[in-house]
Amino acid sequence: MKRRDVLSFADFSADAVNALLAESLWRKKHPLTEEFAGRFLALIFEKPSLRTRVSFEVAIHEMGGGCVVLRPDEIQMGKREATKDVARYLSRNVSIAALRVFAQETLEEFAAHATIPVINALSDTEHPCQALADLLTILEHRKKLAGLHLVYMGDGNNVCHSLLYAAALTGMHMTVICPRGYEPEAAVVRSAQTLAKPRRAAIAISTNPADVKGADAIYTDVWASMGQESEAAARRKIFAPYQVNAKRLAAAPEALVLHCLPAHRGEEITDDVVESPQSVVFDQAENRRHAQKAVLRYACGLPPIRKR
């Protein structure tokens, strides 16, 4: 088995993204296989999860494999036991590891000592599996990606970082609209702009909510992520003008509305927008499972099952 870690969305090439999307679409129509019989996935959680756990656990079972879920109170990686020791032990017992952690450095340390593929199931820096499911959702509804305009409104967080790479690699234009001081990391923006240039895609940062006008897709996320609970009250005031609501949709009446969930209805997005015909948030949530099957095969070095 050829190992390919997925620690960042930037680990994918443009060709790999296209192949992963094509395979994800195929797997949505053909959910049950036996190709992972005898293989086990370890899910390691430092942060609680609903969609990450369900999507990965169901995905590996639908592929004929098994899953071991390790909660934060069970292993306390890096505290009760050294991260490198956990990586070495699991490498002798399972086939793949997916980690949902706080620090990107934890992922990198784990991968440096593992001999099995390692997948970023979320870190404070990136969320590549989410971004792939997001691309899949937009592709399903718009039949293309290149040339579309994706607007992300809110905190320049881990999801935003992965979306910047995703947009750049697929030729989508992307505008991040956020309060000053809450922009995505400058290094990520520069890297995404470099990736986008040969595809003639534009990556832009704005503080003006009116720049949502004409968007093909509008994306938002919680204003305070896990670990930022102490900032939540202050962030609600700062981010209030960046809420995705009926006024914003009126400026982009054909736009899809995406949210990676959980949504704080009435904060970053209003209830009526989540429930609107433009909302595809539950398609998006379901697509985590289908996209992650393609990622699991990719991480194991297996060739794409289908080509676009």
Helices and strands as residue ranges (DSSP letters): G 9-11, H 14-29, E 40-45, H 51-62, E 66-70, H 72-75, H 83-91, E 96-100, H 104-113, E 118-122, H 128-142, E 149-153, H 158-170, E 173-177, H 186-196, G 197-199, E 203-206, G 209-212, E 217-220, G 229-231, H 232-239, G 240-242, H 246-250, E 256-259, H 271-274, H 281-299
